[in-house]
Amino acid sequence: MLFAIGFLFLFTLGGFTGLVLAIMPVDVQLQDTYYVVAHFHYVMVAGSLFAFFGGVYYWIPKWTGTMYSETLGKLHFWTSFIFFNITFFPMHFLGLAGMPRRIPDYAQQFADWNMVASIGAFGFGLSQLVFLYAVIKCIRGDGAKAPAKPWEGAHTLEWTLPSPPPYHTFETPPEVR
């Protein structure tokens, strides 16, 4: 649920930066700057990665039959969320200061915020190792056995089966009410 809420927050922030780019005189100034890069990543990376992570954490007990470590899940979320913002939020400042995108080298005036973004990018990348470790632990079966219905409110057909579901689960069509 943390990744779902984080997705909503980051995607909304990306949407608001899109509203700024919708203003023609502002867009003329910000076109091909790092502001556009920041906007794009807030919408696309948050929209895809955070939703993906939320989906994996929701389904991994059903896939593996093992509950993941909630502590590792929270650590993964908070490190990803913080380092994501450390990476991409300074790019708004760089774009507003006029740093163009798609250049191999940049002026010295942009070095400080680029260093902050670089540190954030390394932290964001390293935080994905926590995710990898949590998934590997589930695949190996290290942890509590997952019940058939680990989540409150899971009322659809797949949650009526044991975790992980056996092969040839529904040899006859189930009755859906």
Secondary structure, 3 states (H helix, E strand, C coil): CHHHHHHHHHHHHHHHHHHHHCCHHHHHHHCCEHHHHHHHHHHHHHHHHHHHHHHHHHHHHHHHCECCCHHHHHHHHHHHHHHHHHHHHHHHHHHHCCCECCCCCCCHHHHHHHHHHHHHHHHHHHHHHHHHHHHHHHHHCCCCECCCCCCCCCCCHHHHCCCCCCCCCCCCCCCCC
